C-alpha cells in the first residue's frame, strides 16, 4: 500500500497546495488548512512560520491525518521535525527549491529560521 501511495504522491508533486485535515484535540471535529508542501523520498513536508497553530497542536495530540492534493485523497501520520536534524534540513531545501529554486545554504536557513517543519508519512 505504501508503494502505491508513493506513486500517487509523485503524480501530484507539482501541485502548489495541499489541504491537510486534522481532528480537533478538544472538539474532535475535522480541521482543514491549506498549505504549501513538497515531497521527498515518499514523505510530504510542510512548514509553518511563527507560533504553533491549532492544526499543529492537533498533530501532537493525534498523528493520524488525511490530506488532499490535486483532487487525490491520502491518509498518513504526521509529526513535527526537530530543528537542526538532517531530515529537517532536507525538508527545508526541498520546500525552498520547489517554490523559489536553488539558493545558498545561508538563504535557506534564514528563510526557515522562524519555522516549524512537519513530516507526513503516507499510509
Backbone as CSV, one residue per row, in Angstrom:
resi,resn,N_x,N_y,N_z,CA_x,CA_y,CA_z,C_x,C_y,C_z
1,UNK,0.819,-1.204,0.000,0.000,0.000,0.000,0.859,1.264,0.000
2,UNK,1.966,1.282,0.784,2.822,2.471,0.827,3.416,2.781,-0.528
3,UNK,3.821,1.735,-1.291,4.394,1.957,-2.607,3.374,2.615,-3.519
4,UNK,2.126,2.175,-3.443,1.062,2.765,-4.262,0.844,4.219,-3.851
5,UNK,0.804,4.487,-2.545,0.640,5.873,-2.089,1.791,6.730,-2.590
6,UNK,3.022,6.201,-2.548,4.184,6.942,-3.030,4.095,7.251,-4.508
7,UNK,3.625,6.294,-5.286,3.460,6.507,-6.724,2.387,7.568,-6.990
8,UNK,1.300,7.517,-6.247,0.231,8.502,-6.407,0.711,9.894,-5.978
9,UNK,1.516,9.953,-4.925,2.061,11.241,-4.489,2.921,11.873,-5.572
10,UNK,3.736,11.075,-6.228,4.598,11.617,-7.280,3.776,12.228,-8.410
11,UNK,2.607,11.692,-8.650,1.747,12.225,-9.707,1.223,13.628,-9.387
12,UNK,1.146,13.965,-8.107,0.605,15.271,-7.708,1.674,16.184,-7.101
13,UNK,2.917,15.770,-7.150,4.007,16.517,-6.506,4.149,17.940,-7.031
14,UNK,3.771,18.181,-8.278,3.938,19.514,-8.856,2.799,20.478,-8.494
15,UNK,1.763,19.982,-7.858,0.668,20.853,-7.428,1.209,21.879,-6.430
16,UNK,0.553,23.021,-6.320,1.039,24.086,-5.424,0.542,23.950,-3.987
17,UNK,-0.637,23.372,-3.786,-1.255,23.393,-2.467,-1.684,22.014,-1.994
18,UNK,-1.682,21.861,-0.685,-2.182,20.660,-0.025,-3.258,21.095,0.963
19,UNK,-4.271,20.280,1.134,-5.293,20.506,2.155,-5.119,19.411,3.202
20,UNK,-4.737,19.806,4.398,-4.472,18.878,5.494,-5.620,18.949,6.488
21,UNK,-6.156,17.779,6.845,-7.245,17.721,7.813,-6.784,16.947,9.044
22,UNK,-6.841,17.640,10.178,-6.560,17.025,11.467,-7.873,16.909,12.231
23,UNK,-7.833,16.185,13.334,-9.005,16.087,14.212,-8.744,16.958,15.430
24,UNK,-9.672,17.847,15.719,-9.516,18.775,16.841,-9.288,18.049,18.156
25,UNK,-8.266,18.454,18.865,-7.920,17.796,20.128,-8.951,18.069,21.212
26,UNK,-9.706,19.164,21.082,-10.743,19.497,22.069,-12.138,19.175,21.534
27,UNK,-12.409,19.585,20.297,-13.754,19.436,19.737,-13.977,18.081,19.080
28,UNK,-12.886,17.440,18.657,-12.941,16.176,17.889,-13.540,16.400,16.505
29,UNK,-13.678,17.657,16.081,-14.178,17.989,14.750,-13.017,18.082,13.766
30,UNK,-13.264,17.804,12.486,-12.216,17.960,11.474,-11.805,19.421,11.347
31,UNK,-10.520,19.643,11.137,-9.961,20.992,10.977,-9.047,20.954,9.754
32,UNK,-9.406,21.688,8.692,-8.665,21.642,7.433,-7.958,22.964,7.178
33,UNK,-6.702,22.857,6.752,-5.909,24.031,6.388,-5.297,23.812,5.008
34,UNK,-5.028,24.917,4.326,-4.402,24.902,3.001,-2.971,25.409,3.159
35,UNK,-2.014,24.646,2.637,-0.600,24.960,2.830,0.205,24.668,1.570
36,UNK,1.425,25.212,1.542,2.404,24.776,0.560,3.010,23.471,1.060
37,UNK,3.523,22.674,0.144,4.094,21.382,0.520,5.167,20.997,-0.487
38,UNK,5.945,20.001,-0.122,6.910,19.395,-1.039,7.029,17.922,-0.678
39,UNK,7.407,17.122,-1.660,7.541,15.680,-1.471,8.988,15.271,-1.714
40,UNK,9.495,14.442,-0.809,10.852,13.901,-0.957,10.886,12.523,-0.311
41,UNK,11.428,11.572,-1.031,11.585,10.202,-0.513,10.287,9.636,0.070
42,UNK,9.182,9.892,-0.607,7.906,9.320,-0.198,7.229,10.012,0.969
43,UNK,7.808,11.099,1.468,7.193,11.852,2.565,6.749,13.213,2.065
44,UNK,5.750,13.748,2.723,5.259,15.088,2.429,5.774,16.010,3.521
45,UNK,6.351,17.142,3.108,6.881,18.104,4.074,6.100,19.414,4.010
46,UNK,5.859,19.975,5.193,5.157,21.243,5.354,5.990,22.123,6.275
47,UNK,5.751,23.411,6.225,6.371,24.301,7.207,5.360,25.355,7.617
48,UNK,5.585,25.896,8.792,4.739,26.972,9.290,5.613,27.926,10.082
49,UNK,5.518,29.201,9.754,6.303,30.210,10.457,5.501,30.765,11.625
50,UNK,6.169,30.927,12.746,5.515,31.527,13.905,5.087,30.501,14.921
51,UNK,4.180,30.921,15.792,3.754,30.046,16.883,2.923,28.884,16.352
52,UNK,2.850,27.847,17.165,2.088,26.671,16.767,0.607,27.005,16.656
53,UNK,0.012,26.534,15.593,-1.406,26.756,15.333,-2.211,25.562,15.838
54,UNK,-3.533,25.670,15.778,-4.380,24.567,16.225,-4.085,23.280,15.473
55,UNK,-3.917,23.369,14.155,-3.699,22.131,13.401,-2.378,21.474,13.801
56,UNK,-1.380,22.267,14.152,-0.109,21.699,14.601,-0.267,21.052,15.977
57,UNK,-1.006,21.692,16.853,-1.271,21.117,18.171,-2.089,19.835,18.031
58,UNK,-3.016,19.828,17.074,-3.818,18.624,16.833,-2.936,17.447,16.429
59,UNK,-1.918,17.703,15.610,-0.998,16.642,15.181,-0.261,16.062,16.379
60,UNK,0.107,16.906,17.319,0.808,16.418,18.502,-0.109,15.588,19.398
61,UNK,-1.393,15.887,19.347,-2.379,15.152,20.143,-2.716,13.811,19.487
62,UNK,-2.874,13.829,18.170,-3.198,12.624,17.410,-2.588,12.729,16.036
63,UNK,-1.679,11.829,15.697,-0.886,11.996,14.478,-1.561,11.530,13.196
64,UNK,-2.695,10.886,13.282,-3.388,10.432,12.066,-4.096,11.607,11.404
65,UNK,-3.823,11.779,10.120,-4.409,12.881,9.370,-4.887,12.386,8.019
66,UNK,-5.645,13.227,7.344,-5.957,12.990,5.935,-5.510,14.234,5.184
67,UNK,-5.216,14.058,3.905,-4.813,15.204,3.105,-5.189,14.987,1.661
68,UNK,-5.363,16.118,0.970,-5.785,16.105,-0.435,-4.829,16.987,-1.227
69,UNK,-4.369,16.432,-2.333,-3.504,17.166,-3.260,-4.028,16.917,-4.660
70,UNK,-4.335,17.981,-5.376,-4.756,17.843,-6.764,-5.951,16.934,-6.966
71,UNK,-6.881,16.930,-6.018,-8.075,16.101,-6.134,-7.892,14.660,-5.693
72,UNK,-6.690,14.284,-5.285,-6.435,12.925,-4.796,-6.355,12.947,-3.279
73,UNK,-7.002,11.957,-2.654,-7.069,11.882,-1.193,-6.096,10.840,-0.652
74,UNK,-5.476,11.175,0.481,-4.496,10.321,1.122,-4.736,10.339,2.630
75,UNK,-4.147,9.377,3.312,-4.096,9.368,4.770,-2.645,9.165,5.176
76,UNK,-2.358,9.492,6.409,-0.994,9.306,6.882,-0.857,9.679,8.338
77,UNK,0.399,9.662,8.778,0.763,10.071,10.139,1.704,11.252,10.034
78,UNK,1.448,12.267,10.832,2.249,13.492,10.782,2.963,13.706,12.108
79,UNK,4.119,14.333,12.025,4.841,14.705,13.241,5.720,15.921,12.973
80,UNK,5.974,16.663,14.041,6.867,17.811,13.949,8.303,17.310,13.902
81,UNK,9.111,17.938,13.061,10.522,17.577,12.970,11.330,18.397,13.963
82,UNK,12.385,17.802,14.461,13.307,18.524,15.335,14.163,19.430,14.479
83,UNK,14.237,20.689,14.836,15.093,21.621,14.108,16.546,21.167,14.213
84,UNK,17.299,21.387,13.141,18.712,21.067,13.146,19.050,19.641,12.766
85,UNK,18.047,18.807,12.506,18.318,17.425,12.096,18.534,17.358,10.589
86,UNK,19.097,16.261,10.145,19.317,16.082,8.709,17.990,16.083,7.950
87,UNK,16.989,15.426,8.517,15.684,15.398,7.841,15.080,16.796,7.766
88,UNK,15.232,17.592,8.818,14.707,18.959,8.790,15.402,19.772,7.699
89,UNK,16.708,19.628,7.570,17.446,20.349,6.533,16.967,19.917,5.143
90,UNK,16.813,18.615,4.926,16.334,18.115,3.632,14.940,18.660,3.332
91,UNK,14.095,18.748,4.349,12.751,19.302,4.162,12.830,20.771,3.770
92,UNK,13.683,21.518,4.437,13.837,22.946,4.122,14.289,23.139,2.673
93,UNK,15.294,22.397,2.266,15.809,22.512,0.895,14.732,22.138,-0.113
94,UNK,14.039,21.043,0.153,13.011,20.566,-0.770,11.882,21.588,-0.909
95,UNK,11.422,22.128,0.207,10.367,23.138,0.169,10.837,24.407,-0.532
96,UNK,12.010,24.896,-0.174,12.507,26.141,-0.757,12.685,26.000,-2.269
97,UNK,13.318,24.919,-2.685,13.594,24.744,-4.113,12.322,24.565,-4.930
98,UNK,11.302,23.955,-4.355,10.053,23.778,-5.105,9.440,25.128,-5.466
99,UNK,9.431,26.057,-4.535,8.740,27.324,-4.741,9.632,28.470,-5.205
100,UNK,10.944,28.388,-4.930,11.822,29.519,-5.237,13.053,29.166,-6.065
101,UNK,13.369,27.889,-6.205,14.569,27.494,-6.933,15.760,27.337,-5.994
102,UNK,16.898,27.042,-6.569,18.115,26.800,-5.788,18.570,28.071,-5.088
103,UNK,19.211,27.877,-3.922,19.722,29.017,-3.157,20.861,28.543,-2.268
104,UNK,21.640,29.482,-1.812,22.736,29.187,-0.892,22.170,28.720,0.448
105,UNK,22.953,27.944,1.157,22.550,27.404,2.456,22.106,28.503,3.409
106,UNK,22.834,29.611,3.428,22.516,30.703,4.345,21.138,31.299,4.075
107,UNK,20.778,31.388,2.815,19.468,31.935,2.451,18.357,30.999,2.918
108,UNK,18.542,29.710,2.685,17.532,28.727,3.101,17.414,28.711,4.620
109,UNK,18.535,28.708,5.317,18.495,28.712,6.781,17.775,29.944,7.307
110,UNK,18.040,31.094,6.705,17.386,32.324,7.127,15.878,32.265,6.863
111,UNK,15.511,31.748,5.701,14.103,31.666,5.317,13.300,30.845,6.327
112,UNK,13.886,29.765,6.844,13.178,28.868,7.758,13.532,29.104,9.233
113,UNK,14.225,30.181,9.533,14.713,30.394,10.903,13.595,30.497,11.942
114,UNK,12.414,30.923,11.546,11.298,31.052,12.479,10.218,29.992,12.233
115,UNK,10.553,28.967,11.466,9.556,27.987,11.042,9.678,26.669,11.794
116,UNK,8.537,25.969,11.868,8.495,24.583,12.309,8.213,23.738,11.084
117,UNK,8.837,22.591,11.024,8.662,21.667,9.900,7.870,20.455,10.332
118,UNK,7.051,19.981,9.430,6.183,18.845,9.675,6.419,17.816,8.589
119,UNK,6.507,16.556,8.969,6.623,15.454,8.012,5.361,14.611,8.075
120,UNK,4.874,14.216,6.903,3.746,13.302,6.808,4.224,12.030,6.131
121,UNK,3.988,10.909,6.781,4.294,9.611,6.179,2.978,8.990,5.738
122,UNK,2.782,8.877,4.423,1.520,8.308,3.922,1.341,6.870,4.388
123,UNK,0.074,6.488,4.584,-0.208,5.106,4.979,-0.884,4.352,3.853
